[in-house]
């Protein structure tokens, strides 16, 4: 299957006034229209509409490198990518960040957790606090990921993610275009919402996109090194994340609340 055949450039959806920046009310109709559009079309609409005010939050997993490749095809000069360095990532993740940066010749903005927050958390609860309770793990995610994301989104009007509906039960209802009630009601774009794992990997292979080598070692989902492990054949693709917790907690806090679109 050649995924590239799916991408046909379509005109930007305009508001009635001709302004490409839609209102919240207009986004509902746009969101419904985008549900039948390709990932390329959704990304092109986002980039054409929001320009430098839209950014892609990338953890450099398989879905994310697909999105970066698509964004580069749409407009390499408008490919705005940022990532959250928690301080506990795998070396393979750092490797792919540099590979992607060099291949596409794009800057990648790195957001780190606040030093005082990390020092206070580790001093009071220890380095491996995440294993002791769900509350501790959520605190670690909050300090290392959620708060840095809030800083990254503070000056954006829209952000792009690599979320797919079949990743977890908590993501089954996501739309390709949503209002993010967690972050000032900015627009949240999930262009790969209806993709399957096969579609992701077919695109990577067909377009020779570099990817995190942890995927070859049985890691379908990649997060922090202490909180991610490889999975066995037949296991849920998110089962390697926080494997000591129940499936009800398989989110880090970046996408906890339900968005409306």
C-alpha positions, -999 to 999 in steps of 0.1 A, spaced: 0 0 0 15 33 -10 2 59 15 15 87 -7 -14 82 -31 -38 94 -5 -25 130 -4 -42 154 -27 -38 191 -21 -71 208 -14 -80 245 -9 -80 260 26 -114 261 43 -122 298 46 -146 316 69 -175 336 56 -155 368 59 -125 354 40 -104 352 72 -86 318 74 -87 320 113 -120 304 122 -140 313 153 -148 286 179 -183 283 165 -170 279 130 -146 252 141 -174 228 147 -183 227 110 -147 226 101 -141 197 125 -169 177 109 -156 183 74 -121 173 84 -132 139 96 -133 127 59 -101 144 49 -66 129 46 -38 136 71 -21 157 45 -52 178 40 -57 183 78 -21 193 83 -22 217 53 -53 234 66 -36 238 100 -4 252 86 -22 275 61 -46 287 88 -23 292 118 11 296 102 38 302 129 11 300 156 7 262 153 33 238 166 38 201 166 44 184 200 66 155 191 79 126 212 95 112 180 76 80 179 65 64 147 34 86 142 54 117 149 81 111 123 53 106 98 38 139 107 72 157 104 77 142 70 42 154 59 48 189 73 80 191 55 63 182 22 37 208 28 60 237 37 95 230 51 99 266 63 67 264 84 76 231 101 75 241 137 84 212 160 89 211 197 96 183 222 96 178 259 129 165 273 119 151 307 155 143 316 148 106 316 145 97 279 162 68 262 194 74 243 176 61 211 152 90 214 179 116 216 195 99 186 163 102 164 158 138 174 193 147 160 187 125 129 154 142 121 168 176 127 196 171 103 176 152 76 149 179 74 171 208 83 146 221 108 150 236 143 136 216 171 126 235 203 134 216 235 114 223 266 128 210 299 111 208 333 118 236 358 149 227 379 133 238 412 102 216 405 123 185 398 147 191 427 118 195 452 100 164 438 131 142 440 141 155 474 107 147 490 96 116 471 128 100 456 141 94 421 118 65 413 87 78 430 66 68 400 66 31 410 52 38 445 17 51 436 -4 64 408 -4 98 424 34 99 425 36 88 389 11 115 379 31 141 398 63 131 380 45 133 346 31 167 357 65 181 366 84 167 337 58 169 309 25 187 317 40 219 330 66 222 302 39 216 276 19 244 291 49 267 286 53 255 250 17 261 242 14 295 259 20 315 228 4 292 202 -32 292 188 -31 256 178 -10 224 183 -6 192 165 -3 157 180 3 121 168 -27 107 186 -46 78 171 -80 64 181 -69 28 183 -40 35 208 -61 34 240 -97 34 251 -93 69 263 -85 81 227 -113 64 208 -134 95 205 -108 120 195 -115 141 163 -90 154 138 -98 189 148 -108 197 184 -110 225 209 -85 219 237 -102 227 269 -71 219 289 -51 247 272 -70 279 269 -94 264 243 -67 265 216 -72 243 186 -58 207 188 -52 188 155 -49 150 154 -42 143 117 -36 106 122 -67 100 143 -81 74 119 -48 57 110 -39 22 119 -4 9 128 0 -6 94 -8 27 77 19 44 99 46 18 90 36 16 54 42 54 51 75 52 69 88 25 46 74 40 14 89 74 22 121 62 38 114 81 70 139 76 98 124 63 131 133 55 167 152 22 168 134 12 200 105 3 177 126 -26 163 131 -38 199 94 -42 206 85 -7 218 53 4 199 49 33 223 79 52 237 81 75 267 105 79 295 131 51 300 119 41 336 83 40 325 85 22 292 93 -14 283 90 -36 252 58 -57 248 51 -93 238 32 -103 207 -5 -99 212 -2 -74 240 -20 -40 238 3 -14 221 2 8 251 8 -20 276 45 -12 278 37 23 293 35 23 331 30 -15 329 26 -17 367 -6 3 366 -41 -7 354 -51 2 319 -74 30 333 -43 51 340 -25 49 307 -21 86 302 6 110 313 -17 140 317 -11 157 284 -44 144 270 -65 135 301 -96 156 297 -121 152 269 -119 178 242 -148 191 223 -147 198 186 
